[in-house]
Amino acid sequence: MTLSSDEVRNAWRALTDEAMPDEALINRMCALPSLAVLRRMVMETHAFQIQLPHAAVKVPLTAPPLSVETSADPATAAELLSLVRRKWRQLGTDRPHWSVTGKDEFLPEHIAANRTAFEASGQQDLDLILAVLNRNKLSPDVFTHVCDFGCGVGRVSLPLASRFPRVTGCDVSEVHLQFGREAATRLGIGNIRFTLVEPPVFGMTEPFDLWFSSLVLQHNPPPIMAMILRRAFTMLAPGGIALFQIPTYINGYRFDSASYLRSPPPDATEVHVLPQQEVLALAREAECDVLEIREDCSVWPPSEAVSNMMLFRKRFV
């Protein structure tokens, strides 16, 4: 099924109360396989989310502090990361594309029919990156090496490679990485290097000037999140930027490694928190300055959770 431009325009206006922003977006959405997929894709955009009446409902400013253990000794950290890797390796085997988005149309039995929609969804992340750069008066042309952390099967790495000279995709699952390599080969894309996330470097072996991660850090226990961010800030070149999404508060959340390892949840997509002050401390340690901190709708409901999209820039030496 091919959607008409009128169907796309009407769906966009009905859901966002706005006219379509550009012809390129119309053309991408016309290639989607069904109105259901189109509706879901529009509902993921910022244009739709700002229309939500409950988007203004936030965790109150009087919320109490959380008890979150944010560091671990090397042996404990290795055990935590091993658990993450086992879960995501299994997801990569059982439901590789679904694990990236959680959408049923990307389950193994549906991915062949919906592969175009899956790959098109990564363009939204590239559009977000370019919009953030533009808002902060940063030209994308100055960034030559992008690190897509938590790249999965390459959903975002592939469109990034169309705009930036070099892309490194890092993921904890070898199975996901192999799907990414196969997709890049199929599409004739040769400027992506896929690397396995392992401590202490977490797949980040070379400096980069743009680090991006969305809907990834939250699936790691807080000590692992902190270790990843410390490494990312360390490897960021002077003048480089880090743009990433991370949950910083969930009502009632608590974490300590000993309790977690005694009874780990079976769900690989569990959501963890790294408090905002911890993120800012890691950035200061690496001489990275805040350019933006925005609340988003990545962890629902907004009345129970705070998820931030953060933008940092590393100082020039």
Secondary structure as UniProt FT lines:
FT   HELIX           5..16
FT   HELIX           23..30
FT   HELIX           35..43
FT   HELIX           46..49
FT   TURN            50..51
FT   HELIX           53..56
FT   TURN            61..62
FT   STRAND          67..68
FT   HELIX           74..94
FT   TURN            96..97
FT   HELIX           98..101
FT   HELIX           104..106
FT   TURN            108..110
FT   HELIX           111..135
FT   TURN            136..137
FT   HELIX           140..142
FT   STRAND          145..149
FT   TURN            152..156
FT   HELIX           157..163
FT   STRAND          166..171
FT   HELIX           174..186
FT   TURN            187..188
FT   STRAND          192..196
FT   TURN            199..203
FT   STRAND          208..213
FT   HELIX           217..219
FT   HELIX           222..235
FT   STRAND          236..250
FT   TURN            251..252
FT   STRAND          254..255
FT   HELIX           257..262
FT   TURN            268..269
FT   HELIX           276..285
FT   TURN            286..287
FT   STRAND          288..296
FT   TURN            302..304
FT   STRAND          305..314
//
